[in-house]
């Protein structure tokens, strides 16, 4: 085969792989609206441990450091919650600054309808707020809402692989669990994802009164 022929074949193969990945991600996104919600207790500590085991090779290759506070048991769909946190952690391992080993921290606060549950006040928690930070490439704050829109990419496919569906899928999963997700970022310094989820899905409790900008770490125990 000629040089031009090999080049065309290489491009066709790459295009086919991207299309297969796109179709797979679109199917995953569409299922989020049609799949029957199965509400079961989910141990978030065990779930994160399983995700880190699955990503162990990539973590070692990147010389990444991942630390996680103790997380609570919540109600929801394990398969969706696993996809949520796997997408976020995998993104933190992908969107890195060259020559800077990834550092990923996962923190947790317990919330009640009156705000953050303190160690001195015996308020009954109704929600948890999970904060995932990294030291990667980050993003400009003007794209804060855009990153959760389907097919929206802040970087070209030649720089980073992906279909632009991953974070839209994360938002859909959080909404399925009656929660919220927001993102903060500084270009070149890193990103922070703040996920607020109810502890129980059958609860009619209102969203806790708190500001996501005022983050105080409180490890659940």
N, C-alpha and C positions, 0 to 999 in steps of 0.2 A: 504494500500500500504506500502511496506517495505521502509526502509530508503534509500536503493540503488535505488529503483523505484522512490521515490520522487526526489532524486538527479538527475537521468537521465531526468525526466520530466522537472525539473527546467532548466537544460542545454539546452534541446530541445526548450523550450519556449524562452529562451534568444537568441538562435541562430536564431530562426524564426523572432524575433523582429529585430535583427540586419540586417537580410536579407531583411526584409520589408523596413527598413530605407535606406539600400543601394540601393534597386531598385528605391525607391522614389527619392533619390538624383541623381541617374544616369539618370532617366527620366528628371529631372529638368535640368541637365547639357546638355543632348542631345537636349532639346528644345531650348537652347540658340542659336544653329546654324540653326534651322529650322523655328522658329517662325518669323512671319512678324513683322518688326520693326515699331512701331507706335510712331511717333514723336509728342509729345505734351508738353506744358509748365508744369513744375513740381515745386511746391513750396517745397524746401528742408526743410524749417522750419516746415511746417505742416507735412511733411513726417517723420521727426525725432520725432516730438511730438506724432504721431500715433504709431511709433515703441516703444517709451518709455511707452506709455499707455498699449501696448500689453505685455510688459515685466515688468509691474509694480510689480506684485507679486514677481518675481525673484529678482528685484532690492531691494524690501523691505526685502526679506529673506536674502540677502547678505549684507544688510546695505550699499549699494553702493551709491556713489555720482556721478551723471552724470551732467556735465555742457556743454553747447553748445553755441557757438557764433552765431550771426545772419548769416544766410546762404542766398545765392542768389536764384533767380528763374533761372532754366536752362531748356533746351529742352531735352526730352528723353522719355523713357518708365517708368512710375511710378512703375509698378509692379516689374520691374527688379531693379530699383534703391532702392526700398524698401527692396528687398531681399538682395541687396548688404550691406546696412547699418545695417539691422537687423542681418545678419550673423556676421559682424564685432563687433557690440555691444554685441551680445550674446556670442561670443568668449571671449570678455573681462570679461564677467560675469562668464564664465566657467573656464578659465585658470587662477585661482587666487592662491595666496599664502595663505595657511591655517593660519587663525588668522589675516589676513590683509584685511580690508574692501576694495572692489574695488573702485578706483577713475578713472573715465573716462572723458577725456576732448576732445571736438571737436572744432577745430579752423578753420579759413578760411582766405585765402589770395586771392585777385583778381589779375590776371595776364594779361599782354598784350604781344604782340610779342617781346617787348623789355625787358620784365622782370616783377618784382613785381610792381603793381600800387601803388604809394605812395600817401599820403594824400595831398601833395603839388604840384604834377604834374598831370594835367588832361589828363592822358592817357586813352584811351577807353579800358576797359577790354574785353578780348576775352575768357579767361578761368578762372576757379576757382580751387584753390588747397585746399583740405580739409584734415586736419591733425587730426587723431584720436589717442590719447595716452591713455595707461592704466598703472597701477602699478602691473600687474600680474606676472606670472612666466617668461614671456619673452622667448627668445630663443637665441642660439648661432648664431653669425653673419655668420658663415660658412653655415648655413641652410637658408640664406636669400632668395635664389631662389627656394630652394627645397619646401618651404611651399606652393607655389602656384601650385605645380604639383599634378595632380589627384592621389588619393590613397596614398599620402605621409603623414605619421604621425610621429611627433617627440616624441610622448608618446604612451605607450601601451593602448589598449582598457580597461584594468583593472583600469587605472588611470583616464582616461577621456573618456566619450562617444563620438561617432562620427564615420564617415565613411572615412574621409580624402578627402572629395570632396568639403567642404564648401569654402575654400579659392580659390580653382581652379575655382569654380563657380563665386566667386567675381571677379577674374581676367577676366573671360569670359564676364561678364556683363560690366566691365569697357572698355574692348576692343570693345564691341558692341557699346559703346557710344564714340568711337574714343578717349579714354583717356588712362591714364597709372596709375598703382598702384605699389608701392614699399613698402617694410617693413624694418624697423630697429628694433633691439632688443638687450637687455642685459639680459642674463640669471639671473633669480631671481629678476630682477628689473622692467621689463615691456617691452612693445612693442609699436611701433609707425607705423601706416599705413598712407601713403601719397598718396592721390588720386587726380589726375589732370583730370578735365573734361572740355570740351568746353561748353560755355554758349549756343551756337546755333549749332545744328547738321547739318544744311545746309551750314555751313561756310566752305570755302576752306582755311582758315587761317592756317598757320604753327603752330607747337607746340611752345609755348613761350620759349624764351632763358633764362633759369634759372636753378639753381642747387638745387636739392631737399635737399641736406645736409644743406644748409644755410636757416634755417627756421626763418622768422620774422613774428610774428603774426600781422595780420591786419584784424579786424572784418569788414565784409561788412556792409555798411549802406546806 
